[in-house]
Amino acid sequence: MMKYLMANWKANYDLSLFLELVQSIPEGSNFVSIFPPFLALWPVAKNLPFGVNLGAQDVSIYQSGAHTGETSAEMLSAMGVHQVLLGHSERRSQGDDLRCLEQKLAQMTAHRLSPVLCIGANQKTVDDALIAALMSQLPAGLERFHDFKIAYEPIFAIGTGEVADIDHIANVLKKLDLALSTRYPYSEIALLYGGSVKASNVRDILAIGYCSGVLVGNASIELKSWKELVEICRTFS
Ligand code: PGA
């Protein structure tokens, strides 16, 4: 079964590295998505191998017009973007609350952009309270999408080098799968894991049945580890 590999480059910028990273991906790697910073969308789009997906790290709540500094869903769509990261903990901590995510989703619906919705908590014990807390981070409007992706990213694992235990990930994804299929009976939902994923741990994570892929930060902007990640994920496609 195909497993997704999503690269979140965050607020890093090194255009020559970006081009090397992108050009290292074999043509036809439709399991790969790249989420560059806005400024790099255009050069990345021009150099993207056939089949690789282009994503954006954010989208404006506004459609167009007098909103200085905003990047609209329409602009992203014109650039060839198909997916947008929403609800990353680094954005929630900057004020992206449920209302804001709902407004962003509405803009995305209008331009057929597909959400990769991030949810996370800082809790290591897996219990009903954790699942309820994660489910409460899902904005209204998701049900309008026939298919979307949810990335479970425990906060203690993001950017720390401390990946969550395999048992923890497997348990959370299994419980989320059940809760999500009850809430969204008409949608195809792919569950991803994110948080300190690297070449040395990605095989074990992807071996989890409920895990359809990984969202990678740091290890996606280092050429050697990126190439290894692509190679490993390719074996699942
Ligand atoms: P990390 O970031 O791989 O550097 O932990 C993951 C993310 O924030 O999506």
Residues whose N, C-alpha, C, O or C-beta is under 5 A from the ligand:
A	BS01	PGA	N8 A157 I158 G159 T160 G194 G195 S196 V197 L215 V216 G217 N218 A219
